[in-house]
């Protein structure tokens, strides 16, 4: 269980504990350049979920998976 929490924390912080906000300038540069149109489209069209929405989505996924295991 501890390992799962560590992995989740790494996802939020980035691989080496650097906040993902550090990556924002680079992502903006890539999007503005037009060099990666598929990536740019995904970034631009992505939903910016609130913490509550992210939590509810994650919880729903978790509960769905648990229900599948019980069957």
CORVENWO-V731111 format. One record per residue. N is the residue number from 0. PSI is psi in whole degrees, -180 to 180 (999 if undefined). D_FIRST is the distance of its C-alpha to the first C-alpha in Angstrom with 2 decimals. Layout:
[[N,PSI,D_FIRST] [N,PSI,D_FIRST]]
//
This chain:
[[0,-40,0.00] [1,-39,3.79] [2,-39,5.40] [3,-41,5.23] [4,-39,6.54] [5,-44,8.80] [6,-44,10.06] [7,-41,10.84] [8,-40,12.58] [9,-35,14.46] [10,-41,15.65] [11,-38,17.04] [12,-20,18.62] [13,170,19.69] [14,-40,19.08] [15,27,20.38] [16,5,19.51] [17,129,22.80] [18,144,22.92] [19,-19,23.79] [20,-21,26.98] [21,-26,28.24] [22,-13,28.53] [23,-48,30.61] [24,-40,34.02] [25,-44,33.52] [26,-42,32.46] [27,-40,35.50] [28,-44,37.69] [29,-45,36.59] [30,-46,37.17] [31,-31,40.53] [32,-27,41.68] [33,7,41.50] [34,-27,40.52] [35,78,37.53] [36,-37,38.65] [37,-46,35.83] [38,-47,33.18] [39,-43,35.34] [40,-44,35.73] [41,-41,32.00] [42,-47,31.51] [43,-38,34.51] [44,-5,33.75] [45,144,30.03] [46,138,29.11] [47,90,28.11] [48,143,25.78] [49,167,25.40] [50,-43,22.09] [51,-45,22.64] [52,-40,23.42] [53,-43,20.37] [54,-47,18.15] [55,-40,20.19] [56,-48,20.09] [57,-42,16.31] [58,-43,16.09] [59,-42,18.90] [60,-45,17.30] [61,-47,14.11] [62,-37,16.46] [63,-45,18.79] [64,-41,16.35] [65,-43,15.27] [66,-36,19.03] [67,-37,19.79] [68,-30,17.59] [69,-32,19.35] [70,999,22.74]]
//
